[in-house]
Amino acid sequence: MAAVLPVAMPSDPGARLSALFDAHHERLYRLARRLAPRADEALDLVQETFLKAARSPGAVPAGATNEEAWLVRVLINIRRDQWRKTIVRKRHDREVGHSSGVDDSQEAALIARATVWRALDILKPRRRAALVMYELEGLPIPAIASLLGISAVTVRWHLSMGRRDLARVLKGQVGETNENR
């Protein structure tokens, strides 16, 4: 891994956005790939993140660590909004009575995946981010703390509470499913 040297921030917003992209797009794509089920959706997440940075360049803080933390938060918030839209659409389709046309095994897999996404969606964004970065990306706690702008102790707390919350939500949803049978 190459050492990152301090670089003067370009005054031109286009040059700054280009520098941000060069420095952070790979890391953001890896995170987006963990959050999105398909590669094209991950690419869209990264693109939306940089579009947000382009629309409000003054909102992006200076410094590589602060920039990356800001971009990670934006990406996670965009994905959270997408999850919410998907849930609303599915709820609407269910109420209208549309059929998905998939067999039982595919439906069970889709339901399980949707249940986990809904459970993750219930978590607070920072807690969800900590869980995804630690459990799925394998990032060490100090790196997560740096990216999220919190202490390592707070990251551990978010991981503990997030696991507890996920278990509670998933047990509740499994219980509801079993009661409905």
C-alpha positions in Angstrom: 0.0 0.0 0.0 1.5 3.3 -1.1 1.9 6.1 1.5 -0.5 9.0 1.0 1.3 12.3 0.9 -0.5 15.5 1.7 -1.6 17.2 -1.5 -2.8 20.8 -1.9 -6.5 20.8 -2.5 -7.3 21.9 -6.0 -9.2 25.2 -6.2 -11.0 24.1 -9.4 -14.1 22.0 -8.3 -13.7 19.7 -11.3 -10.1 19.0 -10.4 -11.1 18.4 -6.8 -13.8 16.0 -7.9 -11.3 14.2 -10.1 -8.8 14.0 -7.2 -11.5 12.6 -4.9 -12.5 10.0 -7.5 -8.9 8.9 -8.1 -8.2 8.6 -4.3 -11.5 6.9 -3.1 -13.4 5.2 -5.9 -11.9 1.8 -5.4 -12.6 1.7 -1.7 -16.2 3.1 -2.2 -16.8 0.4 -4.9 -15.8 -2.4 -2.5 -18.1 -1.0 0.1 -20.9 -0.6 -2.4 -20.4 -4.1 -3.7 -21.0 -5.4 -0.1 -24.2 -3.3 0.2 -25.7 -3.9 -3.2 -26.6 -7.4 -4.6 -25.3 -6.7 -8.1 -22.2 -5.1 -9.5 -24.1 -2.6 -11.6 -26.0 -1.4 -8.6 -22.7 -1.0 -6.8 -21.4 1.1 -9.6 -24.6 3.2 -9.5 -24.1 3.8 -5.8 -20.5 5.0 -6.3 -21.7 7.3 -9.2 -24.5 8.8 -7.1 -22.0 9.4 -4.3 -19.7 11.3 -6.5 -22.6 13.2 -8.1 -23.5 14.3 -4.6 -20.0 15.5 -4.1 -20.1 17.3 -7.5 -23.4 19.0 -6.6 -22.0 20.4 -3.3 -18.2 20.5 -3.4 -18.1 22.8 -0.4 -19.7 20.1 1.8 -16.8 17.7 1.2 -14.3 18.2 4.1 -10.5 18.6 3.4 -8.1 15.8 4.2 -8.0 12.2 2.8 -9.5 10.6 6.0 -12.3 13.2 6.3 -13.1 13.0 2.6 -13.3 9.3 2.7 -15.5 9.3 5.8 -17.8 11.8 4.2 -18.0 9.8 1.0 -18.7 6.6 2.9 -21.5 8.3 4.9 -23.1 9.6 1.7 -22.9 6.2 0.0 -24.5 4.5 3.0 -27.3 7.1 3.1 -28.0 6.7 -0.6 -28.2 2.9 -0.2 -30.5 3.3 2.9 -32.8 5.5 0.8 -32.8 2.8 -1.9 -33.7 0.1 0.6 -36.6 2.2 1.8 -37.9 2.8 -1.7 -37.7 -1.0 -2.4 -39.6 -1.8 0.7 -42.4 0.7 -0.2 -42.6 -0.8 -3.7 -42.8 -4.3 -2.4 -45.4 -3.4 0.1 -47.4 -1.6 -2.7 -47.1 -4.7 -5.0 -48.2 -7.0 -2.2 -51.2 -4.8 -1.4 -52.2 -4.6 -5.1 -51.8 -8.4 -5.4 -49.1 -8.7 -8.0 -47.4 -12.1 -8.3 -43.6 -12.4 -8.7 -43.7 -15.6 -10.8 -40.8 -17.4 -9.1 -40.8 -20.9 -7.7 -40.9 -21.8 -4.0 -37.1 -22.3 -3.5 -36.3 -19.0 -5.3 -39.1 -17.3 -3.3 -37.6 -18.6 0.0 -34.2 -17.3 -0.9 -35.6 -13.9 -1.9 -37.6 -13.8 1.3 -34.5 -14.6 3.4 -32.4 -12.0 1.6 -35.2 -9.4 1.9 -35.5 -10.2 5.6 -31.9 -9.6 6.3 -31.9 -6.3 4.2 -35.0 -5.2 6.2 -33.3 -6.0 9.4 -30.2 -4.1 8.4 -32.4 -1.2 7.3 -33.9 -0.9 10.8 -30.4 -0.3 12.2 -29.1 3.2 12.5 -26.9 4.1 9.6 -23.7 4.3 11.6 -24.4 1.0 13.3 -25.2 -0.6 9.9 -22.0 0.8 8.4 -19.9 -0.5 11.2 -21.4 -4.0 10.9 -21.0 -4.1 7.1 -17.4 -2.8 7.2 -16.4 -5.2 10.0 -18.4 -8.4 9.2 -18.5 -8.3 5.4 -15.4 -6.2 4.4 -13.2 -7.5 7.2 -11.9 -4.0 8.1 -10.2 -3.7 11.4 -11.9 -1.7 14.2 -9.4 1.2 14.1 -9.9 1.7 10.3 -13.7 1.7 10.8 -13.3 4.2 13.7 -11.2 6.5 11.4 -13.7 6.3 8.5 -16.7 7.0 10.7 -15.0 9.6 12.8 -15.6 7.8 16.1 -13.5 6.1 18.7 -12.6 2.4 18.5 -14.6 1.8 21.7 -17.7 3.4 20.0 -17.2 1.1 17.0 -17.1 -2.0 19.3 -20.3 -0.7 21.0 -22.0 -0.2 17.6 -20.9 -3.8 16.6 -22.3 -5.3 19.8 -25.5 -3.3 19.8 -26.0 -3.9 16.0 -25.6 -7.7 16.4 -28.0 -7.7 19.3 -30.5 -5.5 17.3 -30.2 -7.7 14.3 -30.8 -10.9 16.3 -33.8 -9.4 18.0 -35.3 -8.2 14.7 -34.7 -11.4 12.9 -36.1 -13.5 15.7 -39.2 -11.3 15.8 -39.6 -11.7 12.0 -39.1 -15.5 12.2 -41.6 -15.7 15.0 -44.1 -13.6 13.0 -43.6 -15.9 10.0 -44.1 -19.1 12.1 -47.2 -17.7 13.7 -48.8 -16.9 10.3 -48.5 -20.5 9.2 
